[in-house]
C-alpha cells in the first residue's frame, strides 16, 4: 500500500491509500508431437508453439510468470489397456492486471 499510485493498475481504496494491481491468471500447454524422421517427439516445435501463443497473449497485455517443460514417459492411460506414448509438455503461466 502507498499514499500515491506507483504505476499502472494501482487502485485507491476507501481508506485513501493506493493498493497494488489485482491480477487475473491464465495458463496454457503445448504437447510435442513426433516429427517425421525422428524417433522422439519434437520439443523445439512445442517450444515454438508456446512462444507464438505467449506472444499473442502478450499483445493482449498478458505477461509470462513462469514456464516449464516436462518429459512424460510411458503411462497407462485412463482407458483400460491403453498407453500414452512418451512426449514433452510445455506449460506456461500468464498474468495481467485485472480491470476493476
Phi, psi and omega in degrees: 000155184209163176280343178225159177294136179257011177148185181302139177091343178292145185226145180274137177259172182295343178277003179084359180266157177259138182241152183294165183302148170267143186247150165246149187237154178209150175223159173211163178224154173231150181240132178282124177262155176301145179248140181305132178088357180244149180284323186246175178296154184265093181299321181301320179294320179294320177296318179297318177298319178296319178299317181294317177296317180295321178296319178297314177294324177301323179290347178257011177095004179277146179237136179284129178267319184197159169211159179214152171247143181220133175273125178250113182279188177306130177222150173285132183285173180291333179267128184307131176087000179259159178229148173262128178291150177301141181201163174265144173234135174247124180241131180238138180244127186238158173215159170204157179299136177282137177280122183284000000 
